[in-house]
Amino acid sequence: MLLEEEFEKALSLKEEPNSSLLMIDLVLLARSENISDKEIKATLRHLFVKYYEEGENNNEESRDKADKIADLLDAIEYDRV
């Protein structure tokens, strides 16, 4: 499973909460496949930087994606996922 590609697919969903729920499911699936939280977080941080930088150019959709990733990283950090 290419984790980064799967997260990008989830982020491209327009409906909430489907996008966020799918991202949580991906984290759980990755963990079940013995992918460490460290690797999951690194992938999410990489995507966050990508979308944050795009968002700086007034790209609202990229800003929204960066916000979703930040929320998921917070949830992982505080063991809510």
C-alpha positions as CSV (number, residue, x, y, z in Angstrom):
1,M,0.0,0.0,0.0
2,L,1.4,3.4,-1.0
3,L,0.3,5.3,2.1
4,E,0.8,8.8,0.6
5,E,-1.3,8.0,-2.5
6,E,-4.1,6.7,-0.3
7,F,-4.1,9.8,1.9
8,E,-4.2,12.0,-1.2
9,K,-7.2,10.1,-2.5
10,A,-9.0,10.5,0.8
11,L,-8.2,14.2,0.8
12,S,-9.7,14.7,-2.6
13,L,-13.1,13.6,-1.4
14,K,-15.4,16.6,-1.1
15,E,-17.9,15.3,1.4
16,E,-17.3,15.6,5.1
17,P,-17.0,13.6,7.2
18,N,-16.2,11.0,4.6
19,S,-12.7,12.4,3.8
20,S,-11.7,12.6,7.5
21,L,-13.2,9.2,8.3
22,L,-11.4,7.6,5.4
23,M,-8.1,9.1,6.6
24,I,-8.7,7.7,10.1
25,D,-9.4,4.3,8.5
26,L,-6.2,4.5,6.6
27,V,-4.2,5.1,9.8
28,L,-5.8,2.1,11.4
29,L,-5.2,0.0,8.3
30,A,-1.5,1.1,8.2
31,R,-1.1,0.2,11.8
32,S,-2.6,-3.3,11.1
33,E,0.0,-3.7,8.4
34,N,2.7,-3.0,10.9
35,I,3.5,0.5,9.6
36,S,4.8,2.5,12.6
37,D,3.2,5.7,13.8
38,K,6.5,7.4,13.1
39,E,6.2,6.4,9.4
40,I,2.6,7.4,9.3
41,K,3.3,10.8,10.8
42,A,6.3,11.4,8.5
43,T,4.0,10.7,5.5
44,L,1.3,13.0,6.8
45,R,3.9,15.8,7.6
46,H,5.2,15.5,4.1
47,L,1.7,16.0,2.7
48,F,1.0,18.8,5.2
49,V,4.0,20.8,3.9
50,K,3.0,20.2,0.3
51,Y,-0.5,21.4,0.8
52,Y,0.5,24.2,3.2
53,E,2.9,25.6,0.6
54,E,0.2,25.4,-2.1
55,G,-2.2,27.1,0.2
56,E,0.1,30.1,0.7
57,N,-0.6,30.9,-3.0
58,N,-4.3,31.5,-2.1
59,N,-5.3,28.0,-3.0
60,E,-8.3,27.5,-0.6
61,E,-8.6,23.7,-1.4
62,S,-5.0,23.1,-0.5
63,R,-5.4,25.0,2.8
64,D,-8.4,22.8,3.7
65,K,-6.3,19.7,3.0
66,A,-3.5,21.0,5.2
67,D,-6.0,21.7,7.9
68,K,-7.4,18.1,7.7
69,I,-3.9,16.7,7.9
70,A,-3.1,18.9,10.9
71,D,-6.2,17.7,12.7
72,L,-5.3,14.1,12.0
73,L,-1.7,14.5,13.2
74,D,-3.1,16.1,16.4
75,A,-5.5,13.1,16.9
76,I,-2.6,10.6,16.4
77,E,-0.4,12.6,18.8
78,Y,-3.0,12.6,21.6
79,D,-4.0,8.9,21.0
80,R,-7.5,9.7,19.7
81,V,-6.9,7.5,16.7
